[in-house]
Every structure is written in C-alpha cells, then in structure tokens.
C-alpha cells in the first residue's frame, strides 16, 4: 500500500524511464524528505528508505546510482545536504525558470538554449543546499551530467575542473596531464560543449571574476546555477536572479524543531517551549538563517537543554552588530590603508555601514592603486562576513571543547583550510603534533562523529578521505582563535604537515604537477598562506617555506591571480621588515623574483624588468666583498630572459655570462652550470650566432650527460636544442642522430603519451623533411598529431601540429591534402578567438601560398592580404616576417 501511494503521488512516468531515485512525499505534514529507489518500473518493486546519520535527523542522502550517459558531481555524491524547511518553493521556481512549465522528466524533454541563473543571499541562507536539492531532484533530466565547481578561489576552481576532466576525458593519457589554469578551463568547456543537457553549479562564487571565463558559449545546451553573495546586478549580465529570503517564522520553527529532535507536531509541545523557540528563531542574531538555526538546534539536541534555557543563553551573549567609526578606523590602520582615512570620512554610523556595504558612490571618488583595491576588497568581505557571525555561534564550540579538546583542535585546523574537500590526513598529521599518542583510528572517528552527526559543524561520512565546513563557521572559529591567541601555533602545525606532503624545490614542484594528490592540496595551501600573512606569523621557517612553495605552484600552473596575490603580499611583508632586519635581503630578492615571474607570465616584461633589476641590486649590495650568492645568478638570468624577450640581446648576453661565472665561482652543480650554458646558447641561437651556440650546447650536454641518468628530462631538452641548432647549420645527419636520441629519452621520461614527446617527434620530422625523407617525416608527424589529440590538448596546439603536417604535404606536392589540413588548422586557430595572433597569420600565409601554387590566385591574394595585416599587428613594420608576407603577396 505504501509503494502504491508513493507511486500515485508522483507524476506518471513511461514504463521505460530510468530508475527513479528521489521520491518526495510533498503531502506529508512533517515535510521531511527521503530518498527512494524504484528497481523495476514496469513490474513494480520494493522501495527502501535510506537514512543518513541519526534516525531523527533530517538529511538528504545522495545515491550512487546514475542514469545512462549521466555523470553526477562527486561533491554532490559525497556530501549530505540537510533538508531546509520552506525552500521547496525556491526549487520549484528554479525548475520553472529553466524548463518553462515543461515536464523535465519527460523522455523527449531537452535543454533548448543556454540559461544562466544566480542564487543570491547572505552567507548561511542555504544557497548551496538549495542548488544541491534541485540537482538531486532533477538529475535524470540532465543526461549530460551534473557538475559542481567550488568557485571560492581560483585554486578551488582549478582542482574541481581537474577532477571533472579526469571523469570526462576519453583517454587515460588526458587524465594524467595537468595543464595551466586557462588551458584547463578551455579543456573543460570543450568537453561540456560535446555534451547535451548539462547542469553546471558554480558554488560560492562570491567574486564573480573567478568564473567570468568559465561560462559556456551562448550556443551550448547548458543550464548554469551560480550561488553567490554578490548583489551587483551589473556583474551578472543577462542572468536571472533569485534572492533567497530568510525563513519565515513558521518554516524557521519547523526547522528548529526538526533539527533539535523535538518532532514537528507543535500540538505536542509545551506552550512555553514553543514560545521560547519563536524567540530563538526571531533573535536578531539568528534572523531566520538556516545555518544559524541548525547550529543552535543541534546544540539544543546534544546538550538536552530546554528551549527556554537556550533562549536565555542567547540573550546573555547578545552584542551590537554595528561597527563604530572608531573600530573601522583601527581596522583600516591594521590593514595597511591608513592613507584612506581622510578620504573616507568615517564620522558616522551611516557612513560606516556604507563602507561595509561597498557603496559605489562612496568608493568611486577614491584614488586607489591595484594593491589598495585588493586590500579594500578583502577587508570589506571580511566585515560583511563578520556581521553574520555573532557570539551566539560560540555556544556549540564551547560545548565541543568541554566534551573533547581534540575535537575542538580538529575544528581549529579545518577552519584554517579551504572550506571544501578538506583532506583528513592533513588534519590527523597536524593533530598528532599537538596530541601525542592520539588514536587516529578509533578516537578520530569518534571525534568526527561528534562534530558531524552530533553538532553538524563539519560535514563528514565515516571512511571518507575528505570533509567540509561552512565558510561562516570557519570565520567564527578563526575569530575565536585570534581572541585566544592560539592561531599561530595551529598555523605552524598545519604548515609543517603540508610541507611534509609537498615538494620543496622548484624542480620537484615541476615533477609533481601531474600528481593529483599534491594538486588537491593547493586550495588548502593557499588558504593557510593567507592566514599566515594575516596573522604575521611568517617568522616560523615552516610557514615561510610553505608560502614559497605555494607561490611556485601558482606560477607553474599559470594561476596568475593567486601567484600575483601571494607574491605581492609576501613582498609587501618583507619590505616592511627591511628597515628592522638587514638579513631579510635574501627573502626580499626572492620575493622580487617571484613578482617579476608573475609579470612575465602576464606578458608585461617592462614591469618584470623593474623587479628583476631591484633583486639584482639587493643581492649586489648584500655582498660587501663576500662571495656572491647563488640566488644572484638566478636574478641575473631572469633579468637576461626579460631583456631577451624585449630583443635587447647585447645586454642579455652580458648578464647571462655574468650569471654563468657566478654559478661556477659558487661551486654550482654540473646540472646548474649546464642549464646556465643552455640559456646562453639559446640567446646565441636566437641572434643567429650558430658557432657559439653549438659550442655551448655541446659543453652543456657533456655536463648533463655526466650528472643525469638516461631518462633525464634536462638531458632530452639539451639534446633536442643541439639537434635543432645543427639542423639550422645544415648538418642534417648529426641533427637526426641527436633528435632520435631526444625522442627515445623523452619516451623514457613519460610512461604514457605526453605533449613533450610529440614536440620531439615534430622536431625530428622537420629534420627528415629537410632531407626530403617525406615518408618517414609523415609517419612521425602523424604520431605527434595522434598524441596531441589523445592528450586532449588545446585547439592551438592541435592547429600547429596540423599546420606542420600540411607543410609536409605541400613540400611533397600533395596539394589537396595540404589545403584540407590548412583549412582545419585555420578553423581551430580562429576558434581560439585571438584574430591578431602569430599562429593565425602563419597559417593564413601558408594556406595562401598553397592556393597560389595550385593556381587559385584570387583566393591566394585575399588570404595573403589578411596575413600581411595580421603580421603588422604582431610585429613592427621592419620585421623580417612582415617582409616575407609582403613578398608572398607580391608573388601572387
């Protein structure tokens, strides 16, 4: 009878519909949700209720079953999202917005157009939970998959995308390659574009700039939900907005009674208790926020207090929620913004509230540098969150501390990390440093049970390797640690634990870019580093070491936003200490080099030059007749690379030679000296001084053969550089031997097809093409193209590989094949969007030449005119490449 009633309450499904996972009885007065599975839709079957946590807790648990061709986000599968009373109408509104009164579960119902929806509310209002409930209820409608991306910071986005790409990638090879951040975003969007009926959830995107280049194209059949605290409509474009209100009194009372285990039938509850519940949910510090209600309800349940007792404790702990002008003045001074005090004129409560709300009319008149903007933005975000974390939220923390000090330490460590996917092994490692003899099996599971099932402070399922914590909970814990003065010791323990799990040199960082476990730590590393800088506890060696490693990772993954933020904050901190401690020169120069590297990544060599110049001056002033430090040679090489980029070859040569001399005098390793020689040889090659380049390449290779094993990546790079140099000198036989060695070495370096192997194959194929061995060259070009496609490289990489193969066909007079490949290459490079790129001008020019050789002069002239215009946008009018394009146009 129960089965029949539930099936009657749902809409009619056709017999061949996929198994239904979530059935919610909307007519039950208790308004509780539970998950149902129908195993046999035609014949009917048993329906079992699955509960999570305690029997009297209302938690929606996610099944692992998924329909055919559908992928469900692991974030949604692993986390238990509480059912929020009074949010059913919001889920219905989202459904109506997306599906326009259609039935999304019908077999022929598909997404017709791209739609963007913003769920806006203050922290703790249930934005993520509402989006998760919508995704869980309509998961069958999204046959292309449901993907949740943690968008709190760029590193969180990066890690989420890597996980989704690993699940979506067709080839195993594509899952093993970690790409720079922008390429990772492009790869994810390319994979999504190939699917239909997809739901994307960008969670906690409070800074909408983090996801601005992650939205699919308007032609994609995708629904996008963005949960955010941002309220600026101008940043939301044409997206629709749903604002989550606070729960009304009826829903708030029902939520409190359900979460506190007192039952939903108000007729069985004492009138005085019911009145106390109303006082609690209407309290100005609770103000109908589901997160606040749940925390106080679980505290009531665990302590077994009467509701009137809890209400009294809330009354005792009330504090004013407004910031005074005096307190804001102190915060601006501590945040390094005292020069804004005169302009802001915070002389009234109203003016202070305008500042906290980031009122544009107040801020537009300010003359702010980029660094001031970053500081101001961070301060305002902290103030907004601080307004939502009242002292009443410390009630359950104090009770946890009383029951288990170790459980309280777990909360402290978790609150200093990123809020999502907190690694359990890092928590245990940090905990063992403060609690010797801690039982990581029994005691840890008991403490996590207290925090998750008892007080609902942390979301965790037994046996999982990660947990999560709400950002507002984290902020309230951090504030309490700052008041108690314990934050520094906790940060030191976390830094020590993370350092033990991370590589500690630039070379080791490069080798670990394909290590998924290491990459999953990055969001937490960046979060800990920000707390270290905020708390001024950088004196500890582990803390400073962690910040350096995190900066290297951000640089090598091309996460420019994070790298710039960390490098500039580290530099600012060291500069403030420079007047007090002369021994900070090494740290200062290191920070200057990191900031310069960021500007080089941003293609701003002039800004990079200023920082590299200062680093060189700092290190020269440190010597005072003493031997030069090895870091001095690093700064000189960076400055030389910058000048080389600006085509100042003479000064770059002088600096490279000086850096090489310092490495030799400092007793640098053979490997370091060989790398310095290789850099100088590359300069000679780019300035067409081939004899000097060959001599240095040979000496560099001799050193690297001496110190590296046969599968060394450094060795393969230097062998390939020397082989290319021989090819440009016309010594093709010697070049072929070296490039064959480079291919063999790179295949030993990688156990799976890798783009670096494809690069070596292409260099060898070009050499064989020069020798007119077209058959072997074609075979190698095809291998390289297959590798790039199997690795799911960017369109730009594949277009270059196609262009190389087309050149081969053009050289061997196979014009039809050449034109076909040139067109495919040009289509891909146009898709990248940069119409002034050098790659596009080269491909257009090659296709124009091919048409000219085929006698189609009109089409050739049109393409070569475009190539000349694009070349002029890339180079100065006197550049040889511009002259070459004009020559080809004149020939047509």
N, C-alpha and C positions, 0 to 999 in steps of 0.2 A: 504493500500500500504506500509505503514511503517513497519507493522508487517511482511508482506511478504518479504520485502527487508532484514530485520534483520535475518529472518529465513534462507533466501537464502545465506546470508553471513557466516553463521555458518556451521560446518560440519554436515553431515547427521546423525541424531540420530534415533535409532529404536523407534517404537511407544510406547513401554512400558518402556522407560527410565524415571528415576525420573525427577521431575520438574527442569528445568534449572534455576539457579538463576542469574548467571553473564553472560551477553552477551556484548561483547565489539566490537564496530564497528571499526575495525583496519584501514578502508579505509578513515575515516574522517580526514581531514587535521588538524583540531584543536587538534586531538589526545587526546580528552577528554574521560574519562571512565565514565560509568554509569551502574547501576545495573538494570537488567531486570528480571522479573519473568514470566514464561510461565505456566499458571494454567492448561491448558488442552492440552497435547501434541498431542493427536490423532485428536481432532476436531478443534484445534486452539483456541486461546482466546485472550483476551486483554493484552497488555503489558504496564505496567505503569513505568514511570521513577521516581526513588526515589532520592531526593537530600538531602544533609545534610548541615546545616549551611546556609550561604548566597547563593543567586541564582548564583552569578558569581564566587563562589569558586569551585575549582576542588577537590572534596573529594570523596573517595570511601567509601560507607557506607555498612555495613555488615547486611544481612538479618538474621532473627531468624529461618527461615525455614531450615531444615536439612533432608537429606535423611534417609531412614530406616536404623537402626543399626549404624548410624554415630553419633559421638559426636564431636562438634566443640568447640574449646577452648574459654572460656569466655573472655580472653584477646583480641582475635580477634573479638569477637562479640561486645564488648563494645567500642573499640577504633576506631576512624575514621582515617584511614591512607591516607595521601594525595597521589594523583597520581603523580609520578615523571616522567617527560618527559625524554625520552631517556633510560629508563630502560626496555622497552618491550623485547629487545634482550636478556637481562640477564634472564628474566623469561623463555624465550624460551630455553636458554642454560641450565637452571636448569631442565626443562622438558626433554630435550634430554639426559642429564646426567643420569636422573633417569629411564626414560622409553625406552631409546634406539630406538628411531624412532617409537615405538608403539603408538597406539592411547589410551591414558589413560582413555578416557571416554567410550570406548567400554565396552559392558556388561561383556565380558569374560576376560577382561584385569585385571590381578592381579600382585602384587609385587612378584617377583620370588626369591629375595635374599636381604639380609641386605646391605644397601648402606649409606655411610656417606659423607656429603658434607659440606665444610667450605666456608662461605661467608666472605671474609676478606676485610677490608677497614678501613680508619681512621674514627674517630667519625664524625657524621653528613653527611656521604656519602649515607645514605639510606639503610643500611643493613637490619634492622628490617622491614622497609616498603617493600623492595623487597621480603623478605621471606613471609610477610603477603599477598602480592598480588598473589604470587604463590599459597599459601594455599587457598586463596579465589577463584581463578580461577579453581583450580583442586580439590575442596573439595569433589565433587561427586566421584572422583576416590578413595578417601581414606574412604572406607566404615567402617573401624575400628575406625576412629576418627582422628582428628587433635588436637594436644596438644602443646600449647606454654608454656615453663617453663622459668621464669625470672631467669637467671643464674648469675646475677651481684655479688651476695654473697651467701654463704651457707644458710643464713636465708631466702633469697628470694626463693631459690630452695625449701626449706622446706615448705614454705607457698604455693607455686604453686602446689607442689605434694599433699599436704593435700586437696586442692580444687579439684584436678583431681581425687584423690581416692574417695572423697565424691560423685563425679558424677558417677564413675565407679563401686563402691562397690555394690555387690549384696544385702547384708543385711544392714538393718538400723543400727544394732549394730556396724558394722565395721566403719560406718561414725562417730560414737560418740567417738571413741578411738583415742587419739593422741599418737603416738609411738615415740621412739627416732629416730633421723635423719636417721641412717643407716637402721633401720628396715623399715622406711617409704620409703626409696629408693628401698629396696628389694621388698616391697609390690607393689609399682608402677610398677616395671619391671615385676613382676609376673602377674599383671593384663594386662599389654601390651602383654606379651607372649601368653596370651589366645586369643588375637585378631589378625586378619589378615588385611593387607592393612592399616597400621597406618603411620601417619606423625608426627614426633616429631621435635619441633623447640626449641633449646636451645638458648635463646636470650641473647645478651650482655655477652657472656662467655669470657670475656677478660682474666680471669685467668682460663686456661683450666683444672687446677687441681680440680676445683669445680665440674666439670662434668665427671671426669675420671672414676668414678664408677657408672655412670648413663647411660652408653651406653648399649643397649640391646645386647644379645648374637648374635654371627655371624649367628646363625640359624634362627633368628627372621625375619619375613617378614615385615620389617620396613624401612622407609626412614627417615633419620635424617639430619636436617639442623642445623648447628652451626654458629651463627653470632658472630664475634669476631674481635678485633683489633690486636690480636696476629699474628705475621708473622713468628714465628719459626716453620719451617716445621717438625722438629724432634718431636715436641709435638703433631703433627697432625696424626702421624702414616700413615696408608694407605688411609686416607680420601682424596677425591678430593678437590681441592681448586679453587674457583672462586674469582678473585680480582675485586672489583668494582672501575672503574676509575672515575675520576672527569668528570662531564658533559662537552661535547664539547660545543663550542660556540653557535651553532645552538640550541641545546637542552636547554642550560642554558638561552639563550634569550627567547625561547618559554616558559620556566618555569617561568621566571620573569614576562613576560607579562601576562601569565595566572593567576598567583597568585596575581598580582597587580591590576587585573580587567581591564586592558587596551585592552584585546582581543588579539587573536593570529594572526590576519591578519596584517602582517607587512606593507602591501601596504597602509594601512590607518593611519599609524603612521608617525609623522613628522621625517624627516631625522636626525635632531639634537637630538631629543629624542631617536631615535634608536641608534645613536652613543653613547649617554650617557648610555643607557642600556648595550651596549657592554663594555664600560669602567667599569661599575659596576660589571658585571659577570666575567670580566677578572682581576679584582682587586686582588692583591696578598693576601689580607686578606679574600677574598671571594673564590677565586681559584676554582670555579665550584662546590663547595659543596652544595648539595640540601638544607640542613638545613640553611646555611648562606643565600642562595638566597631567600628562603621562608621568612625568618625573615625580610630581607631588603625589599622584595616585599610587604609584609603585612604592614610594616611601611610606605612605599610609598603610599599604598592604603588608610590607615587610616588617614594620615596627608594631603592627597591630594596634595602632593608636585609634582613638575615636576621632571622628571628623572635627568635632569642636576643639579637641586638643591641637590638631594640626592647624586649625584656623588661628588659634591663639599664638602659636609659634610664628606663623606668618606675620601677624600683627606686630609682634615684638621686633621682628627683623626688618621692618619697613625702612627704606632710605629714600631720600629725594632722588628723582630720576633726571633732574635737570643739571646741566653743567653750569657753574657760575663763570662769569668772565675771568675771575682770578684763577680758577683751576685751568681754564683754557689757555691763559697766558703762560702758566707754568708748563703745560704740555707742549706749546709751541717752542718754548725755550729748550726743553729737553730733546725735542725732535730736530733741532738744528735749524729752526725757522724764526729766530728772534727778530730778523730784519723785516718780517711781515707784520709785526705788531702795530706799527704806526699806520700802515695802510688799512688793516682790517678794522681797527677801531672797535674792539670787542668791549663796549662800555655798557651793554645792557643784555638782559636775558634773551630778548627777541633777536638781537644781533648774534648772540652766541648760538642760538638754535638755527639761524640762517646759515651760519658757518658749518655746523654739523650736517645740515641737510645739503651741503654743497650747492647753495643757491647761486645760480649763474650770474645774476645781476651783481652779486657781492664779489665774485671771483674774477669776472671779466676785466675789471679795472686794474687788477694786479699785474705787475710786470714780472713774470715767473720764468726762470730757466727750466730746462728739462728736468734737472735733478730736483729742483724745488717742487715741480709738478708731481713727480713721483712721491716725494716725501709727504706732500699735502694730501695726495690721494690716499696713501696708506693710512695717514693719521685720521682722515675723515671716515674711512671704512672701519677703523678700529673704534672710533667714537660711536658710530651707528650700532655696531655690534655690542659695544659696552652698554648702550642704553637698554639693550634687550637681555642683559644677564644680571638680574638683580641678586641681592644677597640671599634671597629665599632659596635659590638653587643650591646653596651650600648645605642645606639640611641633609640630603641623602649622602653627600660626600662625607660629612661628619659621621654619619651612621656607618658607612663603609669603613672609615678609619678605625672606628671603635671595634668593629667585628673582625677585621683582618687588615693590619697595616700593610701586608704585602699586596693585597688587592688595591689598596689606595696607591701604592707605588706603580702598579700596572696602569692605573688611570693617569697618573702623572706622566709616565713615559709616552703613553698613547696620545696624550693631548699635545705633545711637542712635535708630533709627526703629522703627515698629511691625513686628512680625516677618512679617506677611503683606502681599502686594501692594506691595512697596517700589518706588516709581517710579524707573525707570532714569535719566530725565532729571534728577532731583534729585541722584542720585549723581554723574552726569557734571558737572553745574554746580558742585557742591561740590569735585569733584576738580580741575577746571580752575583753581580759586582757589589750590590748593596746588602744582599741577604745570603750569606754563605750557608751552604747546606740546604738551600731551597729545593724542594722536591718538584722537579719540572713535570712530572707525570701526574701524580695524584693531587698535590697541593695546587698546582697551576690550574688544573681543570676545575677544582673546587672554587678557586677564586674567580675564574672566568664565569662560572655558573652563577655566582653571587652577583657579578656585575651585569650579566646579560639576562638571565631568567629572573633574578631577584629584583634588581633596581633598574633594569633596562637602560643603563648608562652606556654600555658597549653592546654592539650587535655581533654575536659570535655563536657559531654552531660547533659542538664538540667534534674534534677531529679535523677541522679546517685549519689551513695554514695562514689565514688572514682574518682580521676583524675590522670593524669600522666604528666610528664615533662621530656624533653630530658636531659641526663646527662651533655652534654656540656652547655646547657642553665643554669642548676643548678650551674655548676662551674663558669660561668661568673658572676652569681648573687652573689655567695659566695665571689668571689674575690672583687666585688664592696662593699659588706658589710664589708669585712676586711679593705678595704681602708677607709671607712667611720667610722669605729669603732662601728658599731651597731650590730655586730654578737652576742655579749654576751647577750644583752637584749632579742634578739629573741630566743636564746637557752634557756634562763631561762623561758620564756613564754611556749615554747614547752615542756620543762621538767616538768613544773607544770601541763600542760594539760595531758601529758602522764601518770604522776604519779597518777592523779585522776582516770584514766581508768585502771590502773594496780594494782594487789595485792602488798602489801607492807611487806610481811613476807615470809619466806621460806615455811611455811605450806600453806599459801594462794596461793603461786605460784604452789605448787603441786596440790592443789584442782582445779586450773584454767587451767591445761594442756589440758583439754577437752573442753575448752571454745574457740570456733572458732573465736569469735570477738577479744578476747585477743591475740590469736596466730597470727591473721592477722596484729597486730601492731608490731610484733617483728622486721621485716626488718627495719622499720622506727625508732624503739627504738635504734637498733644497729647503724644506720646511725647517729642519733642525738648524741649518746655517742661518736662516733669517732670525730665528730665536737667539742664536749665539750673538749675532750682531746687535739685536735689540737689547740684549742683556749685558753687553760689554764684557763677556767672559772669553775673549779671544786670547787671553794670556796663556791659557792652557794649551799645551802643544797639540793634543789630540783635536781640540776644537779648530785651531788654525789649519792643521793638516787636512781636516775634513773639508774646510772651505776651499782649500786649494784644489783638492781632488774634484769637488763638485763643479768648480769653475772649468777645469779641464774637460769634464764630461759634457758640460753645456756647450763648450767650444767645438768639440769633436762631433757632437750630434747636430751642430748648427742651430742650437736653440738660442737664437740671438737675444731674445727678450730676457731670458734667465741669465745668460752669460753677462750681458751688459749690466743687469741689476746687481748681480753678485760682485762682479769685478769693480764697479764704481763704488759700491758700498765698502768693500774691503779697502780700496784706495783711499776713500774719504776717512776711514777709521785710522789708517796708518799715518796719513797726513796730520791728523790732529795730535798724534803722539810724537811726531818727528821732533818738535821743539823740546820735548822732555827726555827723549832717549835717542842717542846717536846710533845705537846698534840696530835701529829699525831700517837701515838703508837697504839691506837685502830684501826685506819684506816689501819695502816701498818700490824697489826696482821690479820685483816680481809682479806686483800689482799693476805697475805701469805697463809691463809687457803684456799682461792679460787684457788690459783695457785696449791696448794697441791691436792685439789679435782680434778683438771684437770688432773694431773699426775696419780692419782688413776684411773680415767676413761681410761687413756691411758695404764693401766696395767704396770705402772712404779713406784712401791712402794718405791724404794730407792730414786728416785728424790723427791717423795712426802714427804718422811720422813725428808729430809733436810729442806723443807719449814715449815712443822709442828713443827719441832724442834725449828726453829728460831721464829715462832709465840709464842711458849711456853716461850722461853727466853725473848722475848719482853714484854710479859704480866707479867712475874715474876719480871722483872726489873722495871715495872711501879708501883708495889705495894708499896715499901718502907714502910712497916709496916701497910699499909692501907688494908682494906678488899679486897679479891680477886674479880675480875670482872667475871660476868657470862660467858663472852667470853673465859676466861681462861679454864673453864671446857670444852667448845666446842673444843678448840685446843687440850686439853689433850685426849678427846675422839677420835678425828681424828687421832692423833698420835698412840693411842692404836689400832684403827682399822687397821692402816698401819702395825704395828708390828704383829698384829694377822694374817694379810694376809701373813706375812713373817714367820709365825709359831714361833714367839718369845712370847710364851704365858705368861711366868712369868712377863716380863716387861710390857706387855699389861695389865695384871691383876692389877699391881701396879698403872698404870695410870688411869684405869677405876675406881678403888677405890678412888683415889685422886680426880677425876672429880666428882664423886658422893658426896664426902664430901664437895666440893666447892659449888655444887648446893644446898645442904642442908644449909650450912652456909650463902649463899647469899639470902636465902629466896625464892628459886625457887618454881615454881608452882608444885602441885601434879603431873601434867602431865609430866613436865620436869624431875622430880625425877624418875617417873615410867619408862620413856624412858631410863634414865641412868642405872637404875636397869636391864632393859631388855637387854641392851647391855652387861652388865657384866654377866648376866645369859647365854647369847648366847656364851660367851667365855668359861664359865664353861662347857656348854654342848658340845662344840667342843673339849674340852680337857677331856671329859668323867668324869667330877665331877658332877654326876647327883643329888646328895642330895643337894649340894649348889645351883645348877641351879634351882631345883624345889622350894627351899625356896625363892629365889629371884624372880622367876616368880610369885609365889603366892602373895608376898608382892607388886610386881609391879602391878599385876592385881587388888589387893584390892584398890590401889590408883587410878588406871584408872577408876574403876567402880564408885569411889566416885566423880570424876570430869568430866566424859564424859557421853554423852547420850547413849541410847541403840543402836543407829546406827553409833557409832564411829568406824572409820577405825582403830585407835590405839587400841581400845578395842578388835576388832576382831583379830588383829595381835598377841596381847599378849595372848589371849585365845588360839589361834592356837599353839603358841610356847609352852605353858604349856601342851596342849594336846599331842603334839609330844614328849615332854620330858617324860610324863607319859607312852607313848607307848614304848619308849626305855627302861623304867624301868620295863616294863611288866605289868603295871596297866592298862589293856585294857579297862575295864568298865568305869573307870574315864576318860580315854582318849576319848572314844566315846562320852560321855556326853559333854565334852568341845569342841570337834571338831564339833559336831552338833550345838552347840551354835555359833561357829565361822562361820559356813555356813549360819545360819539364820541371823547373824549380817551383814555379807557381802552382803547378798541379800537385806538387808535394806539400805545398803550404796549405792548400784547401782540400778537404776531403769530399767536397761537393762542388758543382759548377759555380763559379764566382765571377763577377764582372772583371776582377783583376786578371783572371785567366783569359777572358775574352779580349782584354786590351793587349795582352802579349800576343795572342793569336793574330790580331789585326795588324800589329807591327810586323810580324813575320810574313804575313800575307802581302803587305805592301812591298817588302823587300823582294819576295818572289815575283810579284807583279813587275817590278823594275827589271828583273831578269827575264821577263816575258814567259815565265812558267805559269801560264794562266790557269791551267787545270788544277794544280796544287793550291794556287792562291785562292781560287774559287772555293775549293773544299774547306780551307781554313776560314775564309770569310763566312761561309755558311755555318760552320761550327760556332764562331763568335756570335753570330746573329741568334742562333738557337739558344745559346747560353743567356744572352741578354733577355730574350723573351721568356725563358724558363724562370729566370730570376725576377720577372715582372718589373723590369727597370722602367724608368720614366720614358715618356714619349720622345724626349730629346735624345736620350742615349740610343734608343732603337732607330731613330731617324738618322743619326750619324752612322750607325752600322749599315743601314740600307744605302746611304749615300756612298759609302766605301765600296760596297758590292756593285753598285751601279757604275761607279768609275771603272771598275774592272771590266764590266761588260762593254762599256764604251771604248775602252782601250783595245778590247778584242773584237770590236766591230759588231757586237750583238746589240744593235740599237733598240730593238723593240723591248728586250728585257731591261735595258738600261732606262728607257723612258718610263716604263711601268714602275720600276723601283724608285726613280727620282720623284715621280708623282706621289707615290705612297709616303716617301720620306718628307716631301714638302707638306703633305696633308697633316702629318704628325707634328712637324715643327710649327705649322700655323696654329695647330690646336693648343700649343703651349702658351699662345697669347702675346708673345713679345714680337711685334712686327718689325722691330728695328734690330733684331739680333743678328750676330755674325753668322750663326748657323743657317739662318733663313737666307741671308744674302748669298752664302756659298752654294746652298742647294739650288736656289733660283738661277744663279750663274751657270752651274753645271748643267741644269736642265735646258737653259737657253742655248748653251754650246752644243748640246746633243741634238736639239732641233735644227741648229744651223748645219751640222754635219749631215742631217737627213734631208736638207734642202727646204725645210719649212721656215723660211726666213722671216715671215711676218710674225709668227709666234715667237721666234727667237728674239727679234728686236723688242717685242713687248716685255719679255721676261728679263732681258739684259738691261733695259731701261730701269726696271724695278730693282735689279741687283745693284746698279750704279747708285741709285738714290739711297738704298739701304746701306751700302758701303760708306757713303759720305756721312751718314748719321752715326756710323760706328767709328770712323777714323777721320783724321784731318785730311784736307783736300790733297796734300802732298804725299800721302801714304802710298807705298807700292801696290797694296791691294786695290786701292781706288783706281790707280793707273791701269792695273790688269783688267779690271771690269770694263773700263772705258775702251781699252784695246779690243776686247772681245766684242763689244757693241759696235765699234768701228768696222770690225771684220764682217759683221752681219749686214 
